[in-house]
C-alpha cells in the first residue's frame, strides 16, 4: 500500500488503519496481540485507539484497550518506531462519570487524559491526539438536530487548542485531530489555529459507510478546502454491511451472538440498531452478491476508493477478519455498481447517521 499524508502534517500512513475498540471487551489480550502482530506483518503502520475504549464503554474496561496496546509495544521493542499511533481524549462525559468529573472538558482535563494515555500506552509521544467528540453540544452518535438550548460549553475552542498546543510544545503530542465533528467545528479549529499560531488539525475521524454518508453533505468540501484528512470509521456499519444479520435480524433466534449489535443492547439502541439501517444494509449486501462480491468487499471497496477518505479504520475481532478486510484492499467497483449504490442511497438516504 502506498502511504498517504494526513493533512499538512508530516504523518504518512497506510490507507487502512487498525481500529482497536474491541480490544479488552470482545477480544482478550492474547488475541489482541495476535491481531496486532498480523497487522504489522501485513504492512499496516497506523493504529487508532482512545482513552474511552473498549466499547461498549464501561467503568470496568475504561482504558483497557490502551493498556493492551501498551503491553504489546513493551514486548515488541522495535514496533513503536514503525507505527503512527493515534488516540483520543474523551469529550464531555455523556453519562460516563468514570471518565472525569463534571460535564465539560477543561484544559486540565485534556492534559490529564494525555498523560494517562501515554502511561497506559507505554510511549513517550502520541503521533495523533484527537478530541473524541466536541466539547460543545453537537448532534452526534445518532442525534439528528442541533439545538441551541442544549448548549453547555465551558471550554472554548481556543482554550482547547492552547491546551493541545502545550502538549505539542512539550513533545508529548506530534499532531492533533478531531472526531465526530461538524463543518463549523473544523472551520473554527483551523481559523483559530491560524490566527493564534496554534497547532492545526490534521484529521477528522467521522463515520463513513454505505449506510452513513453524511460526510458528503458538506463536511467533505470543508475538509478538502482546508486540507484536513478524513479518517473513516465504521466502514462496515457495525457489522450490518457484512451480511451476517441479513437472515436473522439484529436479535433473537439465529442472530450471530458474537456481533456487537446482537451482543450488546446498548449498541442496538444506537444508530446502527435502527430497522431502517438494517433494511438499507440488506439492499447493499444483495447488490454485492449480485455482482460477484461479498458484502464486506463492496462496503470496504467503497471506502477504500473514495476521494474523500485518507485512511479507513477497520475494527476486527480475529486475525481471520483482519485478513479478510485487508484482502479487500485493491477491489474496484465498476461505474455501474457505483450508480446502483447511489440509487439505493437516494431511496434510503443515511439511516445510520
N, C-alpha and C positions, 0 to 999 in steps of 0.2 A: 504494500500500500504506500502510495506517495503521501507524505505528511503535508498537513495544511497549517497555515499560520492563523493564530487566534487573534482577531482584531489587529491592532497596531503593536501588539506585544511581540516579544522575542520567543514566545512559546510556539513550537511546531509539534503537532500531534497527529496521530493516526486518525483517519476519518471514522473509525469505530472506537468507542470508549467503553471500558468495562465499568458498568454501574454495580454498586455493591450493597444496595439497601437490603438485600435478602440475607446477607451475612449476619449471623447471630440470632436469627429467628427461624427462617425456613432452612437455612444452611448452617451446619455446625462448623467449628473452627477448622477441623481437619479437611472437610470438603471444600471450605472456602479457600484454604491454602492450595488445594489441588487445582481449583479454578484459576487462582492467581498464577500458579506455575504454568498452566497451559496457555493462559492469555499472554504471558511474557514470551513463552516459547514460540507462539504464533505471531509475534511481532507487534503486539499491541503495547503502546507506550503511554497510554492515557488511562488513569484511574480516577473515578469520581466517588466521593462519599460525603458524609455530613455528620455533624455532631448529634443530630437527632436520631440517626439510624441505630438499630434496624427498624424496619417497617413491617407491620403496623407499630406505631410508636407506643412504647410502654415505659414506665419508670424503671422497670427491671432490666430493660435492654438498652437504655439510653447510653450512647457512646460505645456500645458493644462492637459495632462494625469497625470503627476507627481502631479499637483495641486489637481486633483480629488482624487488621492490615498492619498495624504496628508490630505485632508479633511476627508476622511473615517477613516484614522488612528486616527485623532483627536477625532472623535466620538466614536471610539471603542478602548478604552484605553488599553485593555489587548491584542489586536491583534498583536501589533508590536513584542512582545516577542515570539509569536508563529511562526513568519514568517521569512523566508530568503528573503531579499529584494534586488533585483538586478536592477541596472540602468546603463546607458551608457553615456559616453562623446562622442559627435559627432566628427568625423574626419574632415578633410578639408571641406569647405562649400559645395562643389558640387552644386553650383548655389543657395545656401540658405544663402544669406548675413545676414539674421536676426540672424543666429546662432552666428557668430562672424565676425570681420573684417579680411581681408586678406585671403590667400589661404592655410595657414598651420595650425598647431596645436601645439602651444608652451607649455612649462611647465606652464607658467602663465595662458594660456587658460584652461589647464586641471584643475588647482586649482580653477579658477573662476567658471568653469562649475560644479565642485563638490560642491562648496559652494552654488551655486544657486539651485542645485538639493536637497541638504539637506534642504534648506529653503522651497522649494515647497513641499517636502515630509513630512515636519514637523517631522523630525527624527534627531537624533544625529550621526547616523552612517549608512553607506551603507554596506551591507554584501558582495556584489559582485559588483565591479565597473569595467565596461568593456569599452574598446575602440570600438566604434560602427563600424568604418571601418578604415583601415590603413591610417596613415598619408602619407606614401609613395604611389606612383602610383601602384595600383594592379587592375587587371581586376576583377570587381565585379558588382553585380546588372545587370547582363546580358551581360557585356562586355566579349569578348571571349579570347583576346590575351594580353599578356604583351608586352608593347612597351617601351623600354628603353628611347626613345627620349622624352617620356612624363613625365619622372621623374622630379619632382619639390620639392622633400623633403626638409624641412627646419629644422626639429627637429629629431635628431637621435633616434633610439630605446632606446639607453642608456639614453638619456635625458628624454624620456617619462617615462622610468622605475624609474628614480630618482624622477621625479615629483610624480608618483604614490606611491613610497616608502615614500615620505614625508607625504602624506595623510594617509598612514598606520601608520606611527610613531605618527602622531597627533591624532590617534584614530577616524578619520573621515571615514576610509575605513578599512574593515577587510581583504578582499581578492580581487584579480584582475583577469580579464579575457579579452579575445579578441573576436572580431566578424568579420565576413566576411573576414577571414584571409586565408593565403596560408600556405603550409607546410614550406616554407622558413621563413615566419614571426614567426610561432610558434617556430621553432628551434632557431631562433635568440633571441627571447624574453627569452626563457628558458636558452640558453647559457649565455647571458649577466647577467641574474639574478643570476645564479650560480657562475659566475666569479666574480661578484662585490658585492655579498651578498645583493641583492635587492629582492623584492617580486617576487615569482614565479607564473606564470599564472596558475590558477586552471581550467579554462574552455575556450572553443571556441564555440561561437554561430554562426552557419552557416546554410544555407538552407539544408534541407534533407527531401526528399519525393520521391514518386514513379516517378515523372517526373523530379527530380533533385537529382541524387545520386552521384554527383561529389565528395562528401566526400570520396567515396570509391576508388577514383582514386589517392590514395597516402596519403591524409590527415589522413585517419583512421590509417594507420601504424604509421605515425608521432605521433599522439596523444596517441596511445597505448604504444609505446615505451617510450614516455616521461612522461606518467602518467598524461595526460591532458584530461579532460572530455568534451564530445560533448553535447551541448545543441542544439537540432534540432528545427529550426524554419520553419514555413510554411509547416507543415506536410500534410495539405490539399490543397497545391498548390494554395493558394488564392481562394479557393472555387471550383477550377476545378475538384478536386477529391471527391466532394460531389455528383456529378451528376446533379447539378441544371442547368448547362449550356449545357447538352448533347443534348437536343432537339432544343434549341433556338439559340445556339451560344452565343457570348460574348456581342453583342449589337443588337439594333433594336427590332422589334416586338417580344414579347414573352420572351425576356431576363429578368431575375429577377432583378428588379431595385434596390433592397436592397443590392445586391452584390457589393463588391468593384470594381471588374473589369468592371461590367456594369455601375456602378455609376460614376466612375472617369476615364476620358480619359487619365490622366497621368499614371494610373496603366495599362491601356490597351496597352500603348506604351512600357511597360517594358516586361521582360522575360515571365511573366505569360500570357500576351496577345498574344503571338505568336500562329498562327494557328496550328503549329506543336505540341505545348503544349496541346491544346485542343484535337487534334486528338489522342495523346497518352493517355490523361486522359480518353477519351471515351472508349478506349480499356481496361484500368484498371477497369473502372466502370462496363463495361459489364462482365468482369471476376468476379467481386464481386457478381453481381446479379446471375450469373450462378452457384455460389456456396452457395447461400442462405444467402449472406451477403449484407449489404448496402455498397455503395461506401465508406462512411465515416468509417465504421467498418474496411474495408480492408485497407484503407490508414493509419488509426491510428494504427491498429494492426501491420502493417509493421514497423512503427517507434517504437512503444512501445516494440517490442520484439527483435529488432536488437541489437547485442552485441555492436555496435559502439555507441549507444545512451545512455547517462546517464539520461537525462530528456528531454521530448518532450514539446515544448511550444505551447499551444493551444490558439488561439485568437477567441473570440466569440462576438456576438452582443446581446445575450439574455441568460436568465437563462436556457431556453429550450435547446439551443445549447450547453451550458456548460454541462448540464446533459447528453445529447447525447454523447458528447466527453468523458466524464468520464465513462459512462456506457460501452463504447467500451473497456475500460481497462480490461484485462483478456482474451480478444478474442485471440485465437491462430489460426495460419494459417498452414494448412497441408503441407507436403512436396510437394504434387502435385501442390498446389496453388503457393507455392514459386517457383517451377520450371517454372510455366506459367508466373509468374511475371518476372523472369529473361529472359524468351524468348521474352516477349514484350520489355524489356529494350534493349536486343541485337538488336532488329529491330528498335526501336525508339530512343535509346540512352537517352540523357538527354536534351530534348528540352527546358526546362525552366532553364538552367544553367545560 
